[in-house]
């Protein structure tokens, strides 16, 4: 399996596309004006606790106050508040916590008014970026993520990712981390630490401690609110979380960014920096790797799948709804149940991709095609879970109901990726139409249905606008010649001056429209 990261830079943003065997699976955008990214740590000031919500509104410098619930305070809040007070006044210069006297944990079921007061300073971390009309969601239980480990100040607990299946490996990693872990810091061992040696874990932990010390130095006489620790830029954070030995290429079209990424890859995977390549061509990088076309076909209300099947994706204020449609899909299956299973399995793979690609979060309800047999529903459920294993966002999937509905909850930490795929109608009537770049894909799909369907036509003529007709038939190899090689049939193309740019018809030898 090949994985590639394509990085496109512009004056005000950087776009990152993650490809899996050439197929777009994730799309991220890092903008210069995003001052509240997930993972950033702020020295903030409590605006006011609200007893009824058992929460507080906190000023982090955003136009709307951030929301901090009692359950997100962390059990070691008292210790952290004491530490902040001493460090910010200059009374404590040792940031290691090994000699720091810890306070008693706060009551798990206590009240917000018992532990924090208005105008109090505290350290908070962004756990959810501002979305729609809401301010950031924050936590005062801090965590600093590295390549293999996540460090949790004011804790002594060591835990291991549940995605590491071997109990022996879990025990080995726990023993190693306990032997190198400094007092006063908890550690979460990430999935990518599996099989790693103690030297690699120790180096990662040392980097995290250096980050912690650098952050604490900023606390001395710091004003509130102020950012004291910046999460890695999006390129580095993506590499930190998803980079593995299956990566075959990282292509960057900006020389400065190329140098930064190469240095980071050398740091986390020495010897692999050669896969980072500077892209220098007159053809835009997203065009070269087919990403623009995939964006046009993957976003929008309708998402196409192979052989005519498609998804309808609707977004409401409360949830996302996805409807699975078989379309006019030609199929060799003997009965409707087998066809439903085949389309549903195909849809499950595409839905798992769409959730990551659009970064859809909250509640997602999927209306699969009804299946009568319980083993088929179980097979669909298992397949969907397998396809979503690579999803880094926390999620939960419920088995299909008798109505064929599957409910998914998926963590949402930043605004959903929303790209407009419709364009102004080239016929000039003021309306918007599906992107013309998708037209050839639709023609290919319709042609396949006609040639492989139950009522096969041996003689087919495609009637289409002269501009599109020339695009299909000119050059070598032309799209029409590719059709001939694939289907072993020659498709006649008839230019029609009366047709609009995006209009086409398939006709049989008698001139009757068949599609």
Secondary structure, DSSP 8 states (H G I E B T S, - for coil): --EEEEEEE-SSEEEEEEEETTEEEEEEEEETT----TT-EEEEEEEEEEGGGTEEEEESSSSS-EEEEGGGS-TTHHHHHHHHHHHHTTS----S-SS--------TT--GGGT--TT-EEEEEEEE--BTTB--EEESS--EE-SSEEEEET---EEE-TT---HHHHHHHHHHHHHH--TTEEEEE-GGGTT--HHHHHHHHHHHHHHHHHHHHHHTT--SSEEEE----HHHHHHHHH--TTEEEEEES-HHHHHHHHHHHHHHSTT-GGGEEE---SS-HHHHTTHHHHHHHHSSSEEE-GGG-EEEEEE-SSEEEEEEE-TT-----SSHHHHHHHHHHHHHHHHHHHHHHHT--EEEEEE------HHHHHHHHHHHHHHTTT--S-EEE----TTSEEEEEE---S-------EEE-TT-SS-EEE-GGGHHHHHHHHHHHHHHSSS--SS-EEEE-HHHHHHHHSSTT-HHHHHHHHHS---EEEE-TTS-TT-EEEE-TTS-B--
